[in-house]
Amino acid sequence: MTDPVAAVTDAIIKQLNGSIGPATILLLLSAVVSAVTVFLRSDQAKTLPGLKRFMVPIDTLTHASTRANVLFWISRELLMLRVALPTAASIATAYGYASHAVSAAMLGAAGHTSDRQPLQFLYCS
């Protein structure tokens, strides 16, 4: 069994080595620099736990709207597989049927080259 921290770290490093990695690093770095700058100008105690509470306030993470956003995100991710994949498959099938009908109307219906059924052809080939 692998260490979960190592697995998460490896996944993050793999994502940051991709094509959008430098932009992601710059975005996160600018957010951290901005937060530290605002924290240093605030009236709060200048400690590392104070900085952590300033950057990620517990009230924000436990707010009802945060929980609702997380639940909406999870439900969207679960539903997209059940909605998008069948929709994409039906659109591809309809497009294939329509393009075959148009090409058959323009070029004439194509006949079979042998008397074998398609499954027999696949099985016997």
C-alpha contacts under 8 A as a table, 3 or more apart, distances in Angstrom:
res1	aa1	res2	aa2	distance
2	T	6	A	7.44
2	T	7	A	7.03
3	D	6	A	5.26
3	D	7	A	6.26
4	P	7	A	4.96
4	P	8	V	6.16
5	V	8	V	5.20
5	V	9	T	6.05
6	A	9	T	4.98
6	A	10	D	5.98
7	A	10	D	5.12
7	A	11	A	6.18
8	V	11	A	5.07
8	V	12	I	6.19
9	T	12	I	5.14
9	T	13	I	6.15
10	D	13	I	5.11
10	D	14	K	6.05
11	A	14	K	5.08
11	A	15	Q	6.23
12	I	15	Q	5.12
12	I	16	L	6.16
13	I	16	L	5.07
13	I	17	N	6.16
14	K	17	N	5.29
14	K	18	G	6.79
15	Q	18	G	5.45
15	Q	21	G	6.49
16	L	19	S	7.88
16	L	20	I	6.99
16	L	21	G	3.86
16	L	22	P	6.97
16	L	24	T	7.24
16	L	25	I	7.44
17	N	20	I	7.85
17	N	21	G	5.40
17	N	22	P	7.91
18	G	21	G	5.23
19	S	22	P	7.49
20	I	23	A	5.44
20	I	24	T	6.20
21	G	24	T	5.10
21	G	25	I	6.15
22	P	25	I	5.08
22	P	26	L	6.17
23	A	26	L	5.13
23	A	27	L	6.12
24	T	27	L	5.08
24	T	28	L	6.17
25	I	28	L	5.25
25	I	29	L	5.94
26	L	29	L	5.02
26	L	30	S	6.01
27	L	30	S	5.26
27	L	31	A	6.29
28	L	31	A	5.09
28	L	32	V	6.23
29	L	32	V	5.15
29	L	33	V	6.09
30	S	33	V	5.11
30	S	34	S	6.01
31	A	34	S	5.16
31	A	35	A	6.12
32	V	35	A	5.07
32	V	36	V	6.10
33	V	36	V	5.18
33	V	37	T	6.07
34	S	37	T	5.10
34	S	38	V	6.21
35	A	38	V	5.22
35	A	39	F	6.00
35	A	55	M	6.46
36	V	39	F	4.94
36	V	40	L	6.09
36	V	51	L	7.41
37	T	40	L	5.29
37	T	41	R	6.49
38	V	41	R	5.18
38	V	42	S	6.24
39	F	42	S	5.11
39	F	44	Q	7.44
39	F	46	K	7.86
39	F	51	L	6.77
39	F	54	F	7.00
40	L	46	K	6.96
44	Q	50	G	7.23
45	A	50	G	6.29
46	K	50	G	6.40
46	K	51	L	7.12
47	T	50	G	5.02
47	T	51	L	6.20
48	L	51	L	4.93
48	L	52	K	6.18
49	P	52	K	4.98
49	P	53	R	6.17
50	G	53	R	5.10
50	G	54	F	6.03
51	L	54	F	4.90
51	L	55	M	6.06
52	K	55	M	5.19
52	K	56	V	5.97
52	K	57	P	7.70
53	R	56	V	5.32
53	R	57	P	4.92
53	R	58	I	7.06
54	F	57	P	5.71
56	V	60	T	7.46
56	V	61	L	7.68
57	P	60	T	5.52
57	P	61	L	6.84
58	I	61	L	5.17
58	I	62	T	6.20
59	D	62	T	5.32
59	D	63	H	5.93
60	T	63	H	5.36
60	T	66	T	7.13
61	L	66	T	6.19
61	L	67	R	7.97
62	T	66	T	6.71
62	T	67	R	7.15
63	H	66	T	5.36
63	H	67	R	6.69
64	A	67	R	5.19
64	A	68	A	6.22
65	S	68	A	4.89
65	S	69	N	6.07
66	T	69	N	5.08
66	T	70	V	6.28
67	R	70	V	5.16
67	R	71	L	6.19
68	A	71	L	5.08
68	A	72	F	6.05
69	N	72	F	5.07
69	N	73	W	6.11
70	V	73	W	5.08
70	V	74	I	6.19
71	L	74	I	5.11
71	L	75	S	6.07
72	F	75	S	5.15
72	F	76	R	6.02
73	W	76	R	5.13
73	W	77	E	6.20
74	I	77	E	5.18
74	I	78	L	6.24
75	S	78	L	5.12
75	S	79	L	5.98
76	R	79	L	5.15
76	R	80	M	5.90
77	E	80	M	5.43
77	E	81	L	7.07
78	L	81	L	6.02
78	L	82	R	7.18
79	L	82	R	5.15
79	L	83	V	6.02
80	M	83	V	5.06
80	M	84	A	5.24
80	M	85	L	7.57
81	L	84	A	5.62
81	L	85	L	5.75
82	R	85	L	6.25
82	R	86	P	6.86
83	V	86	P	5.95
83	V	87	T	6.25
84	A	87	T	5.11
84	A	88	A	5.99
85	L	88	A	5.12
85	L	89	A	6.13
86	P	89	A	5.01
86	P	90	S	6.07
87	T	90	S	5.20
87	T	91	I	6.14
88	A	91	I	5.15
88	A	92	A	6.12
89	A	92	A	5.16
89	A	93	T	6.14
90	S	93	T	5.02
90	S	94	A	6.05
91	I	94	A	5.09
91	I	95	Y	6.05
92	A	95	Y	5.10
92	A	96	G	6.10
93	T	96	G	5.11
93	T	97	Y	6.12
94	A	97	Y	5.08
94	A	98	A	6.02
95	Y	98	A	5.08
95	Y	99	S	5.97
96	G	99	S	5.21
96	G	100	H	6.04
97	Y	100	H	5.16
97	Y	101	A	6.15
98	A	101	A	5.04
98	A	102	V	6.17
99	S	102	V	5.10
99	S	103	S	6.05
100	H	103	S	5.18
100	H	104	A	5.90
101	A	104	A	5.10
101	A	105	A	6.09
102	V	105	A	5.08
102	V	106	M	6.20
103	S	106	M	5.05
103	S	107	L	5.75
103	S	108	G	7.43
104	A	107	L	5.27
104	A	108	G	4.72
104	A	109	A	4.71
104	A	110	A	7.02
105	A	108	G	5.50
105	A	109	A	7.02
112	H	115	D	7.16
116	R	120	Q	6.00
116	R	121	F	5.97
117	Q	120	Q	5.17
117	Q	121	F	6.12
118	P	121	F	5.01
118	P	122	L	6.26
119	L	122	L	5.10
119	L	123	Y	6.02
120	Q	123	Y	4.97
120	Q	124	C	5.80
121	F	124	C	5.29
121	F	125	S	5.79
122	L	125	S	5.46
